[in-house]
Amino acid sequence: MKTLALLILLGICALRSEAIGECEVIAEARAASLEGYKGYSLENYACLAFYASNYDTSFQRTPDEFGIVQINRMWCNVGPKDNNPCGIPCSSLLDNDLSDDMKCVKRIVQDPNGLAAWNPWTEYCKDKDLSQFKCLS
């Protein structure tokens, strides 16, 4: 009985998880006009998504971080009265529609820290060879 319950729980988690790849991230970043924006290549966004969530659009490392690049709740709206800079519900960052994620990323990158606002980018992507994140298709 415990085994069955565990299998059901794992199945639910697998259905909720929506992992994609670098090509989808790069396509959405390009669509949001992020190519070269503030000096960052498209591969920087794919690298960030990989190290922040392993390309899992429904990932939440903490209750305050949302989606494929783990956008902090200070940027998105958790409650109906919130009016944070990206102006979108945090819950919308947990689906496989990356257009709102990339628009919010663009807003965050406008700030002086740029992509350094994300620790995974600073630790794993900044000043690194990002050729593994090129989309060849």
Secondary structure, DSSP 4 states (H G I P E B T S, - for coil): -HHHHHHHHHHHHHHH--B--HHHHHHHHHHTT-TTGGG--HHHHHHHHHHHHTTBTT--SSTTEETTTTEETTTSBSSTT---TT-SBGGGGGSS--HHHHHHHHHHHHSTTGGGGSHHHHHHTTTS--GGG----
